[in-house]
């Protein structure tokens, strides 16, 4: 049975994308899937620097995150859009865990063979779509299967009800379509 990891590319406590991660994770847990949710705020790392890596090796949190990624078959990432790209926190995290730290470690072992579903919530009208394009490209270039369906929700400050759930049926359906394809493709490939 596949295991699924959920994370947001934001450290902010009230992050709209963390809310999306919580909804997605709860939905899949109710369906009986094995899930884990992590908060990148708990995995602080310095800005990636090759000289720092040469001198000190990978930070402990990068090694721990790499282990967590390797233990999961599918990864759901909800990333905010920062200036038409994905967040620097997420980029730095992916850069660090892409680096080998053991002599016999296969290249990109945290990513190869993984299935990823993407989502974004944004205060803007495009719902973070512009940030998902470079994220999709980067993940595809490092050996990840990124599913075609994704969820992008605009006007993010108005889309959640008091219980933290999506208000509109169309948004709920978009999330469900993404999660259904995520599960189907992960099961087929793992």
Secondary structure, 3 states (H helix, E strand, C coil): CCEEEEEECCCCCCCHHHHHHHHHHHHHHHCCCEEEECCHHHCCCCCCCHHHHHHHCCCHHHHHHHHHHHCCCEEEEECCEECCEECHHHHHHHHHHCCCCCCCCCCCCCCCCCEEEEEEECCCCCCCHHHHHHHHHHHHHCCCEECCCCEEECCHHHCECCCCCECCHHHHHHHHHHHHHHHHHHHHHC
